[in-house]
Amino acid sequence: MTPHVEPDPQAGAAVKAADRAHVFHSWSAQGLIDPLAVAGAEGSYFWDYDGNRYLDFTSGLVYTNIGYQHPKVVAAIQEQAGKLATFAPAFAVDVRSEAARLIAERTPGDLDKIFFTNGGAEAVENAVRMARLHTGRTKLLSAYRSYHGATSTAINLTGDPRRWASDTASAGVVHFWAPFLYRSPFYATTEAEESARALQHLEDTIAFEGPATIAAIILETVPGTAGIMTPPPGYLAGVREICDKYGIVFILDEVMAGFGRTGKWFASEHFDVVPDLMTFAKGVNSGYVPLGGVAINAEIAATFDKRPYPGGLTYSGHPLACAAAVATLRVMEDEKVVEHAAHIGENVLGPGLRELAERHPSVGEVRGTGVFWALDLVKNKETREPLVPYNAAGEANAPMAAFGAAAKKNGLWPFINMNRTHAVPACNVSEAEAKEGLAALDAALAVADEHTA
Ligand SMILES: Cc1ncc(COP(=O)(O)O)c(C=O)c1O
């Protein structure tokens, strides 16, 4: 696939200049960034104004699950814009009803009521509000090595360093260690040990915090940004049991892992676990229009049958976003996108990444499923010392920066977080594209290898 537009560096320079003058970017020291001016995107690729094309192994921020500019979804948004571009949330609107129905049809168990938000963080905020009102308790438990969003409660729930600047230490959040065998907080050497010890640690934390003070436990089903750590067998079922034992609401955050990314509609299907509340966003409509939400089980929904739910959003269930969701879910069904993601994981990315790990001293561990993979880069395979220290910046982060630059030079836009690169292309990435990505990673890992010892 080639860019449809001729290179136009002058236009790119104008876009960049206006951006630098007026756009205030997320998570950045504004004076130190140099955002790439993007001229267009299609499928798994995007390109700049200078004629450089990149294979997107990030899916944006892990959300373009059906790639860029899918014609059927673009057409559905255009059609909806011509028919009813917007309507207030208190009304029943055809496309909103249909989006809710299609989502509820796919969510597990009795998670059959959908509260729509504009994105993931708002979904988390509302799931927490529901859990607190349902239980009459306030405290929340969440994992270190997690990301739940950047609004006030969501960022406090988050376990990565992005929390620190916004940590009010008063949001009623207690963090615990979830399982991660490769860097086991429990000195475990097998998955069974890791699972059992992580569950014991969680139950001990609950005992010392006071079970009757805890409204909810929130976990990403498979933690995403924090490193794609698929939980060991039995862990999530164990958390479910603990929640039932103490009357704690179990929230699974599927904002990143949901809608095909792990090779199932929802990651929870891999573990046969049904939470009380499930948050979603991103892949629900491939991010073509902002949309997120909470899928609510029958018991919690009933709490708000006669009592008003004290939360709402002007754009809850926005018709354009819902039209994009309806079209995306139909495309995923018709084109067997979820099955395809599973196939790419099993037959292309999984074996390909493991083969890279065998050849490159910088790859400590490969983990993942579907189109949701992490390479844990290390200085030394034996010691597992990360290639760069936790939360490294500047010179300390130079090895990862060099890896990233090498990937881009080879036409791959990589996802990088701390000492990891994630291979998270669109769920409908072709076999050829996935192999092209593996080849570019191979070249970039040669640069990372130079920093091993
Ligand atoms: C698991 C998870 N939860 C919540 C969020 C927050 O979503 P948003 O950025 O749409 O607010 C993210 C974003 O990456 C996420 O990965």
The ligand as a Gaussian input file, in Angstrom:
#p B3LYP/6-31G(d) Opt

LIG

0 1
 C       -6.631000      -0.683000      30.536000
 C       -6.939000       0.773000      30.305000
 N       -7.876000       1.369000      31.041000
 C       -8.200000       2.667000      30.857000
 C       -7.548000       3.436000      29.916000
 C       -7.911000       4.875000      29.745000
 O       -8.609000       5.068000      28.555000
 P       -8.748000       6.522000      27.925000
 O       -7.386000       6.974000      27.524000
 O       -9.693000       6.315000      26.764000
 O       -9.349000       7.400000      28.969000
 C       -6.553000       2.850000      29.124000
 C       -5.828000       3.641000      28.119000
 O       -4.831000       3.241000      27.568000
 C       -6.233000       1.485000      29.329000
 O       -5.284000       0.876000      28.608000

